[in-house]
Amino acid sequence: MKRDQIAQCGSCHARDVVFLHNIRQRGIFRRFCTNCVLKSHLGLFCPICLEIFSEPPPTHQRLICLKCPAICHVTCPSQFSNDSTFICPICYNPSFNFFNVNPSKKSKSGSIHDPAKAEGSKVIDKDASKALLVAASLSAMSMTKAAAAIRTDAEKKVKEAALARKRAKEALERLTFLAAKESEGSGREKGPIKGPVVMKSRVDAQADTKRNGLSEDKGSNGLHSVSPVSAPKLQRQ
């Protein structure tokens, strides 16, 4: 990434920005300047005194801008508010900036007040320092929420991965069991086919010969002869 792209605000696209803050906006990580951070988080701080709200002030102690979610303390004096209505500085003047950096001032003799400052250096006054602190705090809050959301999502994915692994293991074990059972069944069917069939055929042939009243005699020539079997005579009663 180029240097000028890093120093460019992701909202107003201003270059040569003094400070950039990491912000997660709508699930996207971006880098905003101090002014854009404050303008994109109206309602979380008072735009007059720049105090961050840990929680919104009570109804009787706050004024809400008529045009945006900005909230102001009732006690904060402002030219933009009266007893009942309030318009924040941004809605009143779209070019309003919370963070202004001024060039270093020189004395009448032409020398810089602080000898340590080089020519062309910039000075941050008290108000700008407070705006910078608020923007940095809002950026830290945003990144903390983003880290918590990412952690929750990661834990969810870990649980889903563990469950998927368990199901895959059970499916593999079931497949192995069925394959072994099928192999054992096919072995039993193929094993005892030849022997018993042949033995049974000879026995059946002998039984059929006796059933038909024939006896098997072996002749002198080695051939088998079949002779009828005499039936017993019936005696008269």
C-alpha positions as CSV (number, residue, x, y, z in Angstrom):
1,M,0.0,0.0,0.0
2,K,1.3,3.4,-0.9
3,R,2.1,6.0,1.7
4,D,-0.4,8.6,0.4
5,Q,-3.2,5.9,0.6
6,I,-2.3,5.2,4.2
7,A,-2.4,8.9,5.1
8,Q,-5.8,9.4,3.4
9,C,-9.1,9.5,5.3
10,G,-11.5,6.8,4.4
11,S,-14.5,9.1,4.8
12,C,-13.7,12.6,3.6
13,H,-10.7,11.4,1.5
14,A,-8.6,14.2,2.8
15,R,-4.8,13.8,2.5
16,D,-1.9,14.9,4.6
17,V,-3.9,14.0,7.7
18,V,-2.1,14.4,11.0
19,F,-3.8,11.4,12.7
20,L,-5.8,8.5,11.5
21,H,-8.0,6.3,13.7
22,N,-9.1,2.7,13.1
23,I,-12.9,2.3,13.0
24,R,-15.2,-0.6,12.3
25,Q,-18.2,0.8,10.4
26,R,-20.9,-1.6,9.2
27,G,-18.6,-4.6,9.6
28,I,-15.8,-3.0,7.6
29,F,-12.5,-1.8,9.1
30,R,-11.7,1.7,7.9
31,R,-9.3,4.6,8.8
32,F,-10.9,8.0,9.6
33,C,-9.4,11.3,10.5
34,T,-10.3,12.9,13.8
35,N,-13.1,15.0,12.4
36,C,-14.8,12.1,10.6
37,V,-14.6,9.9,13.7
38,L,-16.4,12.5,15.8
39,K,-19.0,13.3,13.0
40,S,-19.8,9.6,12.5
41,H,-20.4,9.0,16.3
42,L,-22.8,11.8,17.1
43,G,-24.9,10.9,20.1
44,L,-22.0,9.3,22.0
45,F,-20.5,12.6,23.2
46,C,-21.6,16.2,23.8
47,P,-20.5,18.3,20.7
48,I,-20.1,21.4,22.9
49,C,-18.0,20.2,25.9
50,L,-16.7,17.0,24.1
51,E,-17.6,14.8,27.0
52,I,-18.1,11.1,26.2
53,F,-21.4,9.6,27.6
54,S,-21.0,6.4,29.5
55,E,-24.8,6.4,29.2
56,P,-27.2,9.0,27.8
57,P,-28.0,11.8,30.2
58,P,-31.5,11.9,31.7
59,T,-34.2,13.6,29.6
60,H,-34.3,16.7,31.8
61,Q,-30.6,17.1,31.5
62,R,-30.1,16.9,27.7
63,L,-31.0,18.5,24.5
64,I,-31.3,16.5,21.2
65,C,-30.4,18.1,17.9
66,L,-33.4,18.8,15.7
67,K,-31.6,17.4,12.6
68,C,-29.3,14.6,13.9
69,P,-28.8,12.2,16.9
70,A,-26.4,14.6,18.6
71,I,-27.0,15.1,22.3
72,C,-26.0,18.2,24.3
73,H,-26.0,18.9,28.0
74,V,-28.6,21.4,29.1
75,T,-25.9,23.2,31.1
76,C,-23.5,23.6,28.2
77,P,-23.8,27.2,26.9
78,S,-24.1,27.3,23.1
79,Q,-25.0,29.8,20.5
80,F,-26.8,27.0,18.7
81,S,-29.3,26.3,21.5
82,N,-31.9,27.9,23.6
83,D,-34.2,26.6,26.4
84,S,-36.1,24.1,24.2
85,T,-34.4,23.6,20.9
86,F,-30.9,22.6,19.9
87,I,-29.0,22.4,16.6
88,C,-25.5,20.9,16.8
89,P,-22.6,22.8,15.3
90,I,-22.3,20.4,12.4
91,C,-25.9,20.8,11.3
92,Y,-25.6,24.5,11.8
93,N,-22.4,24.8,9.8
94,P,-21.6,21.8,7.5
95,S,-18.0,22.9,7.2
96,F,-17.5,22.9,11.0
97,N,-14.5,20.9,12.2
98,F,-13.8,19.7,15.7
99,F,-10.1,19.2,15.1
100,N,-8.1,22.1,13.7
101,V,-4.4,22.1,13.5
102,N,-2.8,25.6,13.2
103,P,0.7,26.4,11.9
104,S,3.2,27.4,14.5
105,K,3.2,31.1,15.2
106,K,6.2,33.4,15.0
107,S,7.0,36.4,17.1
108,K,7.3,39.9,15.8
109,S,11.0,39.5,15.4
110,G,10.4,36.6,13.1
111,S,11.6,33.8,15.4
112,I,9.5,30.8,16.5
113,H,8.4,30.8,20.1
114,D,9.7,27.3,20.7
115,P,13.2,26.9,19.2
116,A,12.7,23.1,19.1
117,K,10.0,23.6,16.4
118,A,11.1,23.6,12.8
119,E,9.7,25.8,10.2
120,G,6.3,24.7,8.9
121,S,5.5,22.7,12.0
122,K,1.9,22.6,13.3
123,V,0.5,23.3,16.7
124,I,-2.4,21.5,18.4
125,D,-4.2,23.7,20.9
126,K,-6.2,22.7,23.9
127,D,-9.6,22.3,22.1
128,A,-8.0,20.2,19.3
129,S,-6.2,18.1,21.9
130,K,-9.5,17.3,23.6
131,A,-11.1,16.5,20.2
132,L,-8.2,14.2,19.4
133,L,-8.6,12.4,22.8
134,V,-12.3,11.9,22.3
135,A,-11.7,10.5,18.8
136,A,-9.0,8.1,20.1
137,S,-11.4,6.9,22.8
138,L,-14.2,6.3,20.3
139,S,-11.8,4.5,18.1
140,A,-10.7,2.3,21.0
141,M,-14.4,1.5,21.9
142,S,-15.1,0.6,18.3
143,M,-12.1,-1.8,18.0
144,T,-13.0,-3.3,21.4
145,K,-16.5,-4.1,20.2
146,A,-15.1,-5.4,16.9
147,A,-12.6,-7.7,18.8
148,A,-15.5,-9.1,21.0
149,A,-17.6,-9.7,17.9
150,I,-14.8,-11.5,16.1
151,R,-14.0,-13.6,19.2
152,T,-17.7,-14.6,19.5
153,D,-17.8,-15.6,15.8
154,A,-14.5,-17.5,16.1
155,E,-15.8,-19.5,19.2
156,K,-19.0,-20.3,17.2
157,K,-17.0,-21.6,14.3
158,V,-14.8,-23.7,16.5
159,K,-17.9,-25.3,18.0
160,E,-19.4,-26.0,14.6
161,A,-16.1,-27.5,13.4
162,A,-16.0,-29.8,16.4
163,L,-19.5,-30.9,15.8
164,A,-18.8,-31.5,12.1
165,R,-15.7,-33.5,13.0
166,K,-17.7,-35.7,15.4
167,R,-20.4,-36.4,12.8
168,A,-17.8,-37.2,10.2
169,K,-16.1,-39.7,12.6
170,E,-19.4,-41.4,13.4
171,A,-20.2,-41.7,9.7
172,L,-16.8,-43.2,9.0
173,E,-17.2,-45.7,11.8
174,R,-20.7,-46.6,10.6
175,L,-19.3,-47.1,7.0
176,T,-16.5,-49.3,8.3
177,F,-19.0,-51.5,10.3
178,L,-21.3,-51.9,7.3
179,A,-18.4,-52.8,5.0
180,A,-17.1,-55.4,7.4
181,K,-20.6,-56.9,7.8
182,E,-21.2,-57.1,4.1
183,S,-17.8,-58.7,3.6
184,E,-18.5,-61.3,6.2
185,G,-21.9,-62.1,4.7
186,S,-20.5,-62.6,1.2
187,G,-17.8,-64.9,2.6
188,R,-20.4,-67.2,4.2
189,E,-22.4,-67.5,1.0
190,K,-19.4,-68.4,-1.3
191,G,-17.6,-70.8,1.1
192,P,-19.7,-74.0,1.4
193,I,-21.1,-74.3,-2.1
194,K,-19.0,-77.2,-3.8
195,G,-18.6,-79.9,-1.2
196,P,-22.1,-80.2,0.2
197,V,-23.8,-80.1,-3.2
198,V,-21.8,-83.0,-4.6
199,M,-22.2,-85.2,-1.5
200,K,-25.9,-84.5,-1.4
201,S,-26.2,-85.5,-5.1
202,R,-24.7,-89.0,-4.5
203,V,-26.8,-89.7,-1.4
204,D,-29.9,-88.6,-3.3
205,A,-29.0,-91.0,-6.1
206,Q,-28.7,-94.0,-3.8
207,A,-31.9,-93.1,-2.1
208,D,-33.7,-92.8,-5.4
209,T,-32.3,-96.3,-6.4
210,K,-33.7,-97.9,-3.2
211,R,-37.0,-96.1,-3.6
212,N,-37.4,-97.5,-7.1
213,G,-37.0,-101.1,-5.8
214,L,-33.6,-101.6,-7.5
215,S,-30.4,-102.8,-6.0
216,E,-27.0,-102.1,-7.3
217,D,-24.7,-105.1,-7.8
218,K,-21.2,-105.0,-9.1
219,G,-20.4,-107.7,-11.8
220,S,-17.2,-109.4,-12.5
221,N,-16.4,-107.1,-15.3
222,G,-16.4,-104.1,-12.9
223,L,-19.7,-102.9,-14.1
224,H,-22.6,-102.3,-12.0
225,S,-25.7,-104.3,-12.6
226,V,-29.1,-103.4,-11.4
227,S,-31.5,-106.3,-10.3
228,P,-35.0,-106.0,-9.0
229,V,-35.5,-106.7,-5.4
230,S,-38.0,-109.4,-4.5
231,A,-40.9,-108.3,-2.6
232,P,-42.0,-110.4,0.4
233,K,-44.9,-112.8,-0.3
234,L,-48.1,-112.0,1.4
235,Q,-49.5,-114.8,3.5
236,R,-53.1,-115.7,3.4
237,Q,-55.0,-115.4,6.5
